[in-house]
Amino acid sequence: MYHVPVLLEESIECLRIKPDGVYVDCTFGGGGHSRAILARLGNKGKLYGFDQDREAYRNTTDDERFTFVRGNFKYISNFLRYYGEDKVDGILADLGVSSHHFDEAERGFSYRFDGTLDMRMNREASFTAEELINGYDEQALADILYLYGELRNARRIANAIVCRRQTKAIKTIFELTEVLRPFCTKGKEYKELAPIFQAIRIEVNAELDSLKTLLCRSVDLLRSGGRIAVISYHSLEDRLVKNFLKTGNFGGEPQKDFYGNQITPFANVSKAIVSNDREIADNPRARSARLRYAEKI
Ligand SMILES: C[S@@+](CC[C@H](N)C(=O)[O-])C[C@H]1O[C@@H](n2cnc3c(N)ncnc32)[C@H](O)[C@@H]1O
């Protein structure tokens, strides 16, 4: 199984799909959300499915209403212009990596297997986790561990990485986990390694920059009444989505016009929607998922 879609019904429901509409699935992955959108589209509807990982292409189906775009969703406006679409009726983003990424040892996303320190979603990109771990100075390493992994001992971990690489470059997952293990509680290693690997992955793929660009582009791309739905998996992403949908900026303070009226691009901004107990029991990935949606004014 490439990937089990999370919050499937809820996210498709909140897009309020029009059979003749134009939709974008920014994170095609295993295609679960895309297939559900296609099932609601009529003959004239269209769906563009983006994924920066070329392996996702193998999950596409032969459907003339569907176009696969092998690229980063931060270029959504350019790609859609290329395909002759100025406006769309709905945008969905199910952020982060797929289960497939964690299951393939050689992709380097999982601390369960040994492999090269890669972690690129787009394998044509030049920057890898190995370059980050061996190239960033101690302060920069501490910053990403603190900001993206929310780790209190970020400085000490960064220092241990730098000390180790002075004798020998850290090239594999297990070489890295060996350096990290002293910072983990016995028996809780997997749980405590997760935020460290998450932080490295976010930096390698510049995930927050792509998300910010996508959110900004969505304002111009969505038709009035069109909807955006985003599923995020950690608080940094969720905060960006929440603030932007509420106010149209990432600080979370709405701009005001000359008369003091708030200027916001979206209405019907939802609260966070989370998975029910049954979904969480069936799919542990669903535990941290938060879905938010809004409607373009
Ligand atoms: C959580 S999975 C999506 C799963 C999908 N909804 C499904 O039902 O199978 C996220 C996917 O988005 C892709 N992805 C993540 N960030 C991206 C970006 N900035 N641009 C394009 N694709 C991205 C990843 O390669 C991955 O395949």
The ligand as an SDF file (V2000), in Angstrom:
LIG
                    3D

 27 29  0  0  0  0  0  0  0  0999 V2000
    0.6890   13.0090    2.6720 C   0  0  0  0  0  0  0  0  0  0  0  0
    1.1360   12.6140    1.0450 S   0  0  0  0  0  0  0  0  0  0  0  0
   -0.3820   12.8270    0.1840 C   0  0  0  0  0  0  0  0  0  0  0  0
   -1.1860   11.5910    0.1110 C   0  0  0  0  0  0  0  0  0  0  0  0
   -2.4120   11.6880   -0.7730 C   0  0  0  0  0  0  0  0  0  0  0  0
   -3.3530   12.6620   -0.2950 N   0  0  0  0  0  0  0  0  0  0  0  0
   -3.0690   10.3510   -0.9160 C   0  0  0  0  0  0  0  0  0  0  0  0
   -4.2970   10.2690   -0.7430 O   0  0  0  0  0  0  0  0  0  0  0  0
   -2.3860    9.3780   -1.2270 O   0  0  0  0  0  0  0  0  0  0  0  0
    1.9950   14.0290    0.5180 C   0  0  0  0  0  0  0  0  0  0  0  0
    2.5090   13.9370   -0.9160 C   0  0  0  0  0  0  0  0  0  0  0  0
    2.7590   15.2640   -1.3470 O   0  0  0  0  0  0  0  0  0  0  0  0
    4.0160   15.3650   -1.9490 C   0  0  0  0  0  0  0  0  0  0  0  0
    4.4920   16.7080   -1.6270 N   0  0  0  0  0  0  0  0  0  0  0  0
    4.8270   17.2140   -0.4160 C   0  0  0  0  0  0  0  0  0  0  0  0
    5.1980   18.4950   -0.5170 N   0  0  0  0  0  0  0  0  0  0  0  0
    5.0730   18.8230   -1.8340 C   0  0  0  0  0  0  0  0  0  0  0  0
    5.3030   20.0150   -2.5710 C   0  0  0  0  0  0  0  0  0  0  0  0
    5.7690   21.1370   -1.9940 N   0  0  0  0  0  0  0  0  0  0  0  0
    5.0290   20.0070   -3.9000 N   0  0  0  0  0  0  0  0  0  0  0  0
    4.5810   18.8790   -4.5130 C   0  0  0  0  0  0  0  0  0  0  0  0
    4.3750   17.7160   -3.8650 N   0  0  0  0  0  0  0  0  0  0  0  0
    4.6110   17.6890   -2.5470 C   0  0  0  0  0  0  0  0  0  0  0  0
    4.8540   14.2450   -1.3580 C   0  0  0  0  0  0  0  0  0  0  0  0
    5.8270   13.8190   -2.2760 O   0  0  0  0  0  0  0  0  0  0  0  0
    3.7930   13.1770   -1.0710 C   0  0  0  0  0  0  0  0  0  0  0  0
    3.6930   12.2680   -2.1400 O   0  0  0  0  0  0  0  0  0  0  0  0
  1  2  1  0
  2  3  1  0
  2 10  1  0
  3  4  1  0
  4  5  1  0
  5  6  1  0
  5  7  1  0
  7  8  2  0
  7  9  1  0
 10 11  1  0
 11 12  1  0
 11 26  1  0
 12 13  1  0
 13 14  1  0
 13 24  1  0
 14 15  1  0
 14 23  1  0
 15 16  2  0
 16 17  1  0
 17 18  1  0
 17 23  2  0
 18 19  1  0
 18 20  2  0
 20 21  1  0
 21 22  2  0
 22 23  1  0
 24 25  1  0
 24 26  1  0
 26 27  1  0
M  CHG  2   2   1   9  -1
M  END
$$$$
